[in-house]
Amino acid sequence: MSQHIVSSFDRDLEAAQAMVVKMGGLVESQVLDAAQALEDRDEELAEQVRQRDKLVDQLEEMINTEAARLIALRAPHATDLRVALSVIKIAGSLERVGDYAKNMGKRTKVIAEMPTINASSGAIKRMAVEVEGMLKDAIDSFIQRDANLAADVRARDVQIDQMYNALFREFLTYMMEDPRNITPCMHLHFIAKNIERMGDLCTSIAEQVTYLVTGEMPDDARPKADSVTDFVPGES
């Protein structure tokens, strides 16, 4: 392979990775804005989150197209192939985090018309801020090829599980105290569950970084807090 072709391949691979970083930054903003919209009952901001999800989807499509083109036309080997495959998988996880943020915005517009459930929106925001920190570090571990930082992200998912479990118990208490709390608490529960799943996706990104750096996925089970429920009704 000529030096010109190699250089061209490197530039294309770097461009795909740069799009992943851009997508990660956008999704981080989506998570924080969705949580802020819920806490403030800001329907305008919630709608902006929903609309910006189209940009997230477009970036994923661009990344997948570019990475697939590189694999098909350049036939990369070893490390370069791992990068191309990791780019596709990380973009897929980011797209799903974006979908959960969009769903938060969608439910916020409904919750804004309902009674306030104590300080639950603030607790959900704190949970979202923790997840955004995990996401930022997961993307940083990708940029820096830092397997230790990726392992740290993976370990922190336990905290998200614990926060979700605490919120779930809190919502159950509110619903038992007053039937009028059932509908808003169900919406808030779905949002909390969405954020818990964001944490799982951040863990998936971190595991993909481990694969990228070492050539192997983590061989130990993911650290998880005991779940208060193994069943969550389907979401709209």
C-alpha positions as CSV (number, residue, x, y, z in Angstrom):
1,M,0.0,0.0,0.0
2,S,1.5,3.4,-1.0
3,Q,2.2,6.1,1.6
4,H,-0.4,8.3,0.0
5,I,-3.1,5.6,0.5
6,V,-2.0,5.0,4.1
7,S,-2.1,8.7,4.9
8,S,-5.6,9.0,3.3
9,F,-6.8,6.0,5.3
10,D,-5.4,7.5,8.6
11,R,-7.2,10.8,7.8
12,D,-10.5,9.1,7.1
13,L,-10.2,7.0,10.3
14,E,-9.4,10.1,12.4
15,A,-12.4,11.9,10.8
16,A,-14.7,9.1,11.9
17,Q,-13.3,9.2,15.4
18,A,-13.7,13.0,15.5
19,M,-17.4,12.6,14.6
20,V,-17.8,10.2,17.5
21,V,-16.3,12.8,19.9
22,K,-18.7,15.4,18.4
23,M,-21.6,13.1,18.8
24,G,-20.6,12.4,22.4
25,G,-20.5,16.1,23.3
26,L,-24.0,16.6,21.8
27,V,-25.4,13.7,23.7
28,E,-23.9,14.9,26.9
29,S,-25.7,18.2,26.4
30,Q,-28.9,16.4,25.6
31,V,-28.7,14.5,28.9
32,L,-28.1,17.6,31.0
33,D,-30.7,19.7,29.2
34,A,-33.3,17.0,29.5
35,A,-32.7,16.9,33.3
36,Q,-32.8,20.7,33.6
37,A,-36.0,20.9,31.6
38,L,-37.6,18.4,34.0
39,E,-36.5,20.2,37.1
40,D,-37.6,23.6,35.8
41,R,-40.7,22.2,34.0
42,D,-39.4,24.0,31.0
43,E,-41.4,22.8,28.1
44,E,-39.5,24.9,25.5
45,L,-36.2,23.3,26.5
46,A,-37.8,19.9,26.6
47,E,-38.9,20.4,23.0
48,Q,-35.4,21.5,22.0
49,V,-34.0,18.3,23.3
50,R,-36.6,16.3,21.3
51,Q,-35.7,18.3,18.1
52,R,-31.9,18.0,18.5
53,D,-32.2,14.2,18.6
54,K,-32.4,14.4,14.8
55,L,-28.8,15.7,14.8
56,V,-27.7,12.7,17.0
57,D,-29.3,10.3,14.6
58,Q,-27.7,12.0,11.6
59,L,-24.3,11.8,13.2
60,E,-24.7,8.1,13.9
61,E,-25.6,7.5,10.3
62,M,-22.6,9.4,9.0
63,I,-20.3,7.6,11.4
64,N,-21.7,4.2,10.4
65,T,-21.4,5.0,6.7
66,E,-17.9,6.2,7.0
67,A,-16.7,3.3,9.2
68,A,-18.4,0.7,6.9
69,R,-16.8,2.3,3.9
70,L,-13.3,2.2,5.5
71,I,-13.8,-1.5,6.4
72,A,-15.1,-2.4,2.9
73,L,-12.6,-0.5,0.8
74,R,-9.4,-0.4,2.9
75,A,-9.6,-3.8,4.6
76,P,-7.9,-2.6,7.7
77,H,-5.9,-5.0,9.9
78,A,-5.5,-5.4,13.7
79,T,-5.7,-2.1,15.6
80,D,-7.2,-0.1,12.7
81,L,-10.0,-2.7,12.4
82,R,-10.7,-2.5,16.1
83,V,-10.9,1.3,15.9
84,A,-13.4,1.1,13.0
85,L,-15.6,-1.5,14.8
86,S,-15.4,0.4,18.1
87,V,-16.5,3.6,16.3
88,I,-19.6,1.9,15.0
89,K,-20.5,0.3,18.4
90,I,-19.8,3.5,20.4
91,A,-21.9,5.6,18.0
92,G,-24.8,3.1,18.5
93,S,-24.6,3.4,22.2
94,L,-24.6,7.2,22.0
95,E,-27.6,7.1,19.7
96,R,-29.5,5.1,22.3
97,V,-28.5,7.5,25.1
98,G,-29.8,10.3,22.9
99,D,-33.1,8.4,22.5
100,Y,-33.5,8.2,26.2
101,A,-32.9,11.9,26.6
102,K,-35.5,12.6,23.9
103,N,-38.0,10.4,25.8
104,M,-37.2,12.5,29.0
105,G,-38.1,15.6,27.0
106,K,-41.3,14.0,25.8
107,R,-42.4,13.0,29.3
108,T,-41.4,16.4,30.7
109,K,-44.1,18.1,28.6
110,V,-46.7,15.8,30.2
111,I,-45.4,16.1,33.7
112,A,-45.4,19.9,33.5
113,E,-49.2,19.7,33.7
114,M,-49.2,17.5,36.8
115,P,-48.8,18.0,40.5
116,T,-45.2,18.3,41.7
117,I,-43.9,15.2,43.6
118,N,-41.7,16.8,46.3
119,A,-38.1,17.1,45.2
120,S,-38.1,14.1,42.9
121,S,-37.1,16.2,39.8
122,G,-34.0,17.4,41.6
123,A,-33.1,13.8,42.6
124,I,-33.5,12.7,39.0
125,K,-31.3,15.6,37.8
126,R,-28.6,14.6,40.3
127,M,-28.8,11.1,38.8
128,A,-28.6,12.5,35.3
129,V,-25.5,14.6,36.2
130,E,-23.7,11.5,37.4
131,V,-24.5,9.7,34.2
132,E,-23.3,12.7,32.1
133,G,-20.0,12.5,34.1
134,M,-19.8,8.8,33.2
135,L,-20.4,9.6,29.6
136,K,-17.9,12.4,29.5
137,D,-15.2,10.1,31.0
138,A,-16.1,7.3,28.7
139,I,-15.6,9.5,25.7
140,D,-12.4,10.9,27.2
141,S,-11.1,7.3,27.7
142,F,-11.8,6.7,24.0
143,I,-9.9,9.8,23.0
144,Q,-7.0,9.0,25.3
145,R,-7.1,5.2,24.8
146,D,-7.2,5.0,28.6
147,A,-8.3,1.6,29.8
148,N,-8.0,2.6,33.4
149,L,-10.4,5.4,33.0
150,A,-12.8,3.1,31.1
151,A,-12.6,0.7,34.0
152,D,-13.5,3.5,36.4
153,V,-16.5,4.4,34.4
154,R,-17.6,0.8,34.4
155,A,-17.3,0.6,38.2
156,R,-19.4,3.7,38.7
157,D,-22.5,2.2,37.2
158,V,-23.2,0.7,40.6
159,Q,-23.9,4.2,41.9
160,I,-26.5,4.8,39.2
161,D,-28.2,1.6,40.1
162,Q,-28.4,2.6,43.7
163,M,-29.8,6.0,42.9
164,Y,-32.4,4.4,40.7
165,N,-33.4,1.9,43.4
166,A,-33.8,4.7,45.9
167,L,-36.0,6.7,43.6
168,F,-38.1,3.6,42.8
169,R,-38.8,3.0,46.5
170,E,-39.6,6.7,46.9
171,F,-42.2,6.7,44.0
172,L,-43.8,3.6,45.4
173,T,-44.3,5.3,48.8
174,Y,-45.8,8.4,47.1
175,M,-48.2,6.3,45.1
176,M,-49.4,4.3,48.2
177,E,-49.9,7.6,50.1
178,D,-52.1,9.2,47.5
179,P,-53.6,7.6,44.4
180,R,-53.4,11.1,42.7
181,N,-49.6,10.6,42.7
182,I,-49.8,7.4,40.6
183,T,-49.7,9.0,37.1
184,P,-46.9,11.6,37.7
185,C,-44.9,9.0,39.7
186,M,-45.2,6.5,36.8
187,H,-43.8,9.1,34.4
188,L,-41.0,10.0,36.8
189,H,-40.2,6.3,37.2
190,F,-39.9,5.8,33.5
191,I,-37.5,8.8,33.3
192,A,-35.4,7.4,36.2
193,K,-35.3,4.0,34.4
194,N,-34.2,5.8,31.2
195,I,-31.3,7.4,33.1
196,E,-30.4,4.0,34.7
197,R,-30.2,2.6,31.2
198,M,-28.0,5.5,30.1
199,G,-25.6,4.4,32.7
200,D,-25.6,0.9,31.3
201,L,-24.8,2.3,27.9
202,C,-22.0,4.4,29.3
203,T,-20.6,1.1,30.7
204,S,-21.0,-0.4,27.2
205,I,-18.9,2.4,25.7
206,A,-16.3,1.9,28.4
207,E,-16.1,-1.8,27.7
208,Q,-15.7,-1.0,24.0
209,V,-12.8,1.2,24.9
210,T,-11.2,-1.7,26.9
211,Y,-11.6,-3.8,23.7
212,L,-10.1,-1.1,21.6
213,V,-7.0,-0.7,23.9
214,T,-6.4,-4.3,24.9
215,G,-8.0,-6.4,22.1
216,E,-10.3,-8.1,24.6
217,M,-13.6,-7.3,26.3
218,P,-13.6,-7.2,30.2
219,D,-13.8,-10.8,31.4
220,D,-15.5,-10.1,34.7
221,A,-19.2,-9.6,35.3
222,R,-20.4,-6.0,35.3
223,P,-20.7,-4.6,38.8
224,K,-24.4,-4.1,39.5
225,A,-26.4,-3.1,42.6
226,D,-29.3,-5.4,43.6
227,S,-32.4,-4.3,41.6
228,V,-35.6,-3.5,43.4
229,T,-37.5,-4.7,40.3
230,D,-36.7,-6.9,37.4
231,F,-39.7,-5.8,35.4
232,V,-40.5,-2.4,33.9
233,P,-43.6,-2.0,31.7
234,G,-43.1,-1.0,28.1
235,E,-42.4,2.6,27.3
236,S,-44.0,4.7,24.7
